């Protein structure tokens, strides 16, 4: 899926750098597969020659990152693909140079260190397919790839792949097409990217969790490792500053690491854990302003689309004001992500996943989750009929902590923990909406102080009113949600 403005220049990088989102489904096919009739326009047949680059230990591949130099009809471009939840972010630099661009090395700094990038595989792909159209609109490209793996000019391996890539529309469109292609003979893909097949690497898969009866520390290390990998995976996208989800997921990983360290504190040497949590708090504070502004920009863009042209102009100015603040936040972020302090934190986090500093303890995973739930229950039970904004925010924080601790204990506790986690998600969504509305109103009022325009004041008043309505809607939902959360927590943790 490519967003409408995806070909805009990337913030803080050369104007030759472009970014887009990819949402795709890959399917396996045998030699007899033929594309069924699909409504749409045949795509021109293409020959793509891609040389993939990685370290000698395949550090990028193992991080689910691909870097390639692609040639088509004489056009040469460097493409970097980064994992992003269920999507991928593709970043392209049109450049004829024969070595990976310095921009990409900068983005991949944590993954590469001082290791050299070398060509590891060359793939030649003949691609044909259909741009599927529904209701007079393009929704997806269905392509059939004939792939040849080349070495020293000779073909050493050959295979075929089928791919559905979203152009517009929604996920249900892709699923409908997938079902149609499966009826024609397509099967599960298996998860091995083309490069992995070319290098005869196994499909990338998450590290298996420890057995439920494994030592508590094994579960803690596994959780730390999972969140550290998630942080590292989204570091390049956060540096690039193009897709808000990269920064969001990096911030989520930072928050979850702090929560795991907090929940597991009975197992850890206090000075070691507290120091690491303090540095993670610093990183969270560094990531926070950009993420909060991304949320506000997205919200007000949506609001702007619903206004008439006359009222949209002042809001457009306000959005530009927020975007300028976002650019400033990105400058600060980029500077700090290159600092010795950040690099030392990453080093310590990697070490923590293998060798945390621990103390002797008989505490269980259930104990850890129960401890955080009791803190949450205490603050909810003390809340009055009209809690302050600060009290609601406190409950939001404690809900997150209780949820992360429950996720740590889920392999042992099972369904009761899963149901509690689901309830906690619902509570977080509503409390998050409440907090977003507070921040949105604060941004509107700050902007209003800088303007004397009557129309601007009118639109700002409308926006403030909308934020109060959002807060009121959220507040009405809270008591029932808190009641359900506590009920589920009692079942899970007693």
Buried (B, 14 or more C-beta within 10 A) or exposed (E): BBEEEBEEEBBBBEEBBBBBBBBBBBBBBEEEBEBEEBEBEEBEEBEBBBBBBBBEEBBBBBBBBBBBBBBBEEEBBBBBBBBBEEBBBBBBBEBEEEEBBEBBBBBBBBBBEEEEBEEBBBBBBBBBBBBBBBEEEBBBBBBBBBBBBBEEEEEEBEBBBBBBBBBBBEEEBBEBBBEBBEEBBBEEBEEBBBBBBBBEBEEBEEEEBBEEEBEBBEBBBBBBBBBBBBBBBBBBBBBBBBBBBBBBBBBBBBBBBBBBBBBBBBBBEEEBBBEBBEBBEBBBEBBBBBBBBBBBBEBBBEBBEEBEEEBBBBBBBBBEBBBEBBBEBBEEBBEBBEEEEBBEBBEBBBEBBEEBBBEEBEEBBBBBBBBBBEBBBEBBEEBEEEBEEEBBBBBBBBBBBBBBBBBBBBBBBEEBBBBBBEBBEBBBEBBBBBBBBBBBBEBBEEBBEEBEEEEBEEBBEBBBEBBEEBBEEBBEBBEEBBEEBBEBBEEBBE
